[in-house]
Amino acid sequence: MRAFTTRILRVVLAALCLTFAFSGAAFAQDKLCGPGTGKPATGQPILVGSVVGKTGPDDFSAGALAAKAYFDCVNANGGIHGRPIQFLIEDDQWKPEVAGQVASKLVKDRGVVALVGNGSFVEMTVNAKLYEQENVAVVASACAVRECFEAKNIASTNQGPVPSNIAAVQYAVEKLGAKKVACIGLNIPSNGVWSCDLTNAWLKDRGLSGVSVLMDPGAPDANSAVLEAVASGADTILMSLPSGLAQAFLKAAQEQNLRDKYKWVAPTPLYKQGIPEAIGAYWGGKIYVAIELTPWDGGGPDAKRWLAVMDKYGKKTDPRDTFSQAGFVSANIFVDTLQKMDPKSINRANVTKALKAVKNFRTDLLCGPWYFGNADFHQPNHASQIVVIDKDGFKTKQGCFDPSGKYFDKIRAMEKAQHLTGN
């Protein structure tokens, strides 16, 4: 009798363990994306757009691709109140006229309720006014121009060149002893000119100096830029360039064996898979990069969830980089916002209002809380980390820190006035 009772208890315990195992699996699925029903959304699609610079000097579509993977995951697990997200991605081809055309197509012709995951060197310069006039909110992921951060209806999960540049230079000054910095950028008024000017102003405020070396975006000449940087008398080189052009600049510098004559720093674009191998062992341990989100191998729940979603719903060829992380965060913000809305009220006006009300959004992929805010400028992500490019990868040199300086004073004052980052 005792043996029979023991067997019964074992069967019951095994059943309970199996139940808990299935519950755990369901919980894990819930945490991956959306409501976690495991059933595809079948209702009326919610139209969402994205404009990216894919075809051109560099590919800035990683954020939109990550957003798509997350939306696909959400659609497979219940959608937004049963409605799937139909995600429309357009390529601006790095051409202003194309950028205007595709944005108009999404906003006016297709009637998207919002744009998510945008990343471009040109499209915000062209379309910021359109987004404001049409009252459509943009949760971008790879902004690179001034208009992205000085517009009413655009807020990005990436930093853009100014905070990333200043963070890299602040590290160079405080840790490497930099005194004069040559900022290498593209001769685009709202990108290289703007970001290098503000970086130089940051240096000037500290009794140091900076000089801009600007490359023609239509026909960039890395060799000439290296020669101009050398002639400037700088002791530090800041490569504020897309990764492809930064690699060309480094190749030209290596040919002149300049590695040990300067301190080398860069903003986020050089934090990219394959860069250590591409630039070679010559540069190992010499280039310090300010990264805008946390490292790719971060052990936090959202860092793991990002990779799990990309592996299951993205393509193997989709980047797993900073801008992909930013696109994942942007998509999470959008979905979380709409899940809290009355499903009958999901239209552009209400979505814009709800997104602008987002504040104190926290994720382990960002060093600080994210918000949209209601202002003429938006810089919610401004805390950085520093990594060094080693011969076989990237190594963290400094954890999360908020750069100092006048550029950030206005931002912090707005955050405080609107209570955007409080607990």
Secondary structure, 3 states (H helix, E strand, C coil): CHHHHHHHHHHHHHHHHHHHHHHHHHHHHHHHCCCCCCCCCCCCCEEEEEEECCCCCCCCCHHHHHHHHHHHHHHHCCCECCECEEEEEEECCCCHHHHHHHHHHHHHHHCCCEEECCEECCHHHHHHHHHHHCCCEEEECEECCHHHHCCCCEEECCCCHHHHHHHHHHHHHHHHCCCEEEEEEECCHHHHHHHHHHHHHHHHCCCCEEEEEEECCCCCCHHHHHHHHHHCCCCEEEECCCHHHHHHHHHHHHHCCCHHHCEEEECHHHCCCCHHHHHCHHHCCCEEEEECCCCCCCCCHHHHHHHHHHHHHCCCCCCCCHHHHHHHHHHHHHHHHHHCCCHHHCCHHHHHHHHHCCCCECCCCCCCCECCCCCCCCCCCCCEEEEEEECCEEEEEEEEECCCCHHHHHHHHHHHHHCCCCC
